[in-house]
Amino acid sequence: MANTAQAKKRARQADAHREHNTGMRSSVRTAIKKVVATIEAGDKTAAQTAYANAVPVIDKMARKGLIDKNKAARHKSRLNQHIKALQA
């Protein structure tokens, strides 16, 4: 347990940051799931639209440091491969 005022404040900040970061990670996962769902449905145009909406979210989280930049690149690359493999 924190004893000093500074330690108590840092504990409060850590809780707030953790909640915020959890929500942001959740938004990334949701964006990716939307793309995957449209890919599985086989709708190429909807998948491209969902992908275009997901890319800025993924990039922003990589910029903020919530996910690694290589993980962001890997997600984008794999999703794009699956979209290109769909029949038009």
CYANA upper distance limits for C-alpha pairs under 8 A (distance plus 0.5 A):
  2 ALA  CA      7 ALA  CA      5.72
  2 ALA  CA      8 LYS  CA      5.74
  2 ALA  CA     11 ALA  CA      7.99
  3 ASN  CA      7 ALA  CA      7.05
  3 ASN  CA      8 LYS  CA      7.37
  4 THR  CA      8 LYS  CA      6.74
  5 ALA  CA      9 LYS  CA      6.69
  6 GLN  CA     10 ARG  CA      6.70
  7 ALA  CA     11 ALA  CA      6.64
  8 LYS  CA     12 ARG  CA      6.85
  9 LYS  CA     13 GLN  CA      6.68
 10 ARG  CA     14 ALA  CA      6.49
 11 ALA  CA     15 ASP  CA      6.82
 12 ARG  CA     16 ALA  CA      6.83
 13 GLN  CA     17 HIS  CA      6.53
 14 ALA  CA     18 ARG  CA      6.48
 15 ASP  CA     19 GLU  CA      6.77
 16 ALA  CA     20 HIS  CA      6.73
 17 HIS  CA     21 ASN  CA      6.49
 18 ARG  CA     22 THR  CA      6.55
 19 GLU  CA     23 GLY  CA      6.87
 20 HIS  CA     24 MET  CA      6.83
 21 ASN  CA     25 ARG  CA      6.62
 21 ASN  CA     66 LEU  CA      7.48
 22 THR  CA     26 SER  CA      6.65
 23 GLY  CA     27 SER  CA      6.83
 24 MET  CA     28 VAL  CA      7.04
 24 MET  CA     61 MET  CA      7.92
 24 MET  CA     66 LEU  CA      8.48
 25 ARG  CA     29 ARG  CA      6.87
 25 ARG  CA     61 MET  CA      8.14
 25 ARG  CA     66 LEU  CA      7.57
 25 ARG  CA     67 ILE  CA      8.48
 26 SER  CA     30 THR  CA      6.61
 27 SER  CA     31 ALA  CA      6.65
 27 SER  CA     57 VAL  CA      8.25
 28 VAL  CA     32 ILE  CA      6.77
 28 VAL  CA     54 ALA  CA      8.01
 28 VAL  CA     57 VAL  CA      6.71
 28 VAL  CA     58 ILE  CA      6.44
 28 VAL  CA     61 MET  CA      8.10
 29 ARG  CA     33 LYS  CA      6.58
 30 THR  CA     34 LYS  CA      6.71
 31 ALA  CA     35 VAL  CA      7.08
 31 ALA  CA     50 ALA  CA      8.11
 31 ALA  CA     53 ASN  CA      8.05
 31 ALA  CA     54 ALA  CA      5.62
 31 ALA  CA     57 VAL  CA      8.02
 32 ILE  CA     36 VAL  CA      6.76
 32 ILE  CA     51 TYR  CA      8.42
 32 ILE  CA     54 ALA  CA      6.95
 33 LYS  CA     37 ALA  CA      6.51
 34 LYS  CA     38 THR  CA      6.89
 34 LYS  CA     50 ALA  CA      7.01
 35 VAL  CA     39 ILE  CA      6.71
 35 VAL  CA     47 ALA  CA      6.11
 35 VAL  CA     50 ALA  CA      5.69
 35 VAL  CA     51 TYR  CA      6.21
 35 VAL  CA     54 ALA  CA      8.04
 35 VAL  CA     79 LEU  CA      7.96
 36 VAL  CA     40 GLU  CA      6.64
 36 VAL  CA     47 ALA  CA      8.30
 36 VAL  CA     79 LEU  CA      7.97
 37 ALA  CA     41 ALA  CA      6.69
 38 THR  CA     42 GLY  CA      6.84
 38 THR  CA     43 ASP  CA      6.40
 38 THR  CA     44 LYS  CA      8.07
 38 THR  CA     46 ALA  CA      6.74
 38 THR  CA     47 ALA  CA      5.49
 38 THR  CA     50 ALA  CA      8.11
 39 ILE  CA     43 ASP  CA      6.76
 39 ILE  CA     44 LYS  CA      7.35
 39 ILE  CA     47 ALA  CA      6.12
 39 ILE  CA     82 HIS  CA      7.61
 39 ILE  CA     83 ILE  CA      6.96
 39 ILE  CA     86 LEU  CA      8.09
 42 GLY  CA     86 LEU  CA      7.17
 42 GLY  CA     87 GLN  CA      8.38
 43 ASP  CA     47 ALA  CA      6.56
 43 ASP  CA     86 LEU  CA      8.41
 44 LYS  CA     48 GLN  CA      6.62
 44 LYS  CA     83 ILE  CA      6.94
 44 LYS  CA     86 LEU  CA      6.69
 44 LYS  CA     87 GLN  CA      7.64
 44 LYS  CA     88 ALA  CA      6.66
 45 THR  CA     49 THR  CA      6.76
 46 ALA  CA     50 ALA  CA      6.60
 47 ALA  CA     51 TYR  CA      6.45
 47 ALA  CA     83 ILE  CA      7.10
 48 GLN  CA     52 ALA  CA      6.59
 48 GLN  CA     83 ILE  CA      7.46
 49 THR  CA     53 ASN  CA      6.84
 50 ALA  CA     54 ALA  CA      6.62
 51 TYR  CA     55 VAL  CA      6.62
 51 TYR  CA     79 LEU  CA      8.04
 51 TYR  CA     80 ASN  CA      8.17
 52 ALA  CA     56 PRO  CA      8.03
 53 ASN  CA     57 VAL  CA      7.80
 54 ALA  CA     58 ILE  CA      6.71
 55 VAL  CA     59 ASP  CA      6.54
 55 VAL  CA     76 LYS  CA      7.37
 56 PRO  CA     60 LYS  CA      6.45
 57 VAL  CA     61 MET  CA      6.86
 58 ILE  CA     62 ALA  CA      6.83
 58 ILE  CA     72 ALA  CA      6.45
 59 ASP  CA     63 ARG  CA      6.64
 59 ASP  CA     69 LYS  CA      8.42
 59 ASP  CA     72 ALA  CA      7.13
 60 LYS  CA     64 LYS  CA      6.65
 61 MET  CA     65 GLY  CA      6.64
 61 MET  CA     66 LEU  CA      5.78
 61 MET  CA     67 ILE  CA      6.47
 62 ALA  CA     66 LEU  CA      6.44
 62 ALA  CA     67 ILE  CA      5.48
 62 ALA  CA     68 ASP  CA      6.13
 62 ALA  CA     69 LYS  CA      5.56
 62 ALA  CA     72 ALA  CA      6.78
 63 ARG  CA     69 LYS  CA      7.93
 65 GLY  CA     69 LYS  CA      8.39
 67 ILE  CA     71 LYS  CA      7.14
 67 ILE  CA     72 ALA  CA      7.37
 68 ASP  CA     72 ALA  CA      6.91
 69 LYS  CA     73 ALA  CA      6.72
 70 ASN  CA     74 ARG  CA      6.51
 71 LYS  CA     75 HIS  CA      6.70
 72 ALA  CA     76 LYS  CA      6.76
 73 ALA  CA     77 SER  CA      6.50
 74 ARG  CA     78 ARG  CA      6.59
 75 HIS  CA     79 LEU  CA      6.58
 76 LYS  CA     80 ASN  CA      6.53
 77 SER  CA     81 GLN  CA      6.67
 78 ARG  CA     82 HIS  CA      6.84
 79 LEU  CA     83 ILE  CA      6.79
 80 ASN  CA     84 LYS  CA      6.66
 81 GLN  CA     85 ALA  CA      6.73
 82 HIS  CA     86 LEU  CA      7.15
